[in-house]
Amino acid sequence: MRTLARSLRMTADMSQKTVQLVMGRLLTDEDLRLRFVERPRETLVDLRDQGYELTADEIDALVRSDPGVWPSMARRIHPRLQRCSLRHA
């Protein structure tokens, strides 16, 4: 029983870390953020295909988030921590 509980806790911790990593990328990577705002589900599935261990529920929750929150929060992060888009160049 302890092994199962430990395994479930480790899975939950890993899942939470993955969601935090994805959220961090959405806030600091302008190209990714623009793609996500335009095509949220496709963008997250692409990240999962690249190795980010996102569950279907996590993808759904991120897709259902207010799309305006990402650019709004990104503007509050210091530019030196941002990865700017080259689309505008």
Sequence and secondary structure as in RCSB ss.txt:
>XXXX:A:sequence
MRTLARSLRMTADMSQKTVQLVMGRLLTDEDLRLRFVERPRETLVDLRDQGYELTADEIDALVRSDPGVWPSMAR
RIHPRLQRCSLRHA
>XXXX:A:secstr
 HHHHHHHHHHHHHHHHHHHHHHHHHHHBHHHHHHHHHSHHHHHHHHHHTT    HHHHHHHHTS TTHHHHHHT
TS GGG B  STT 
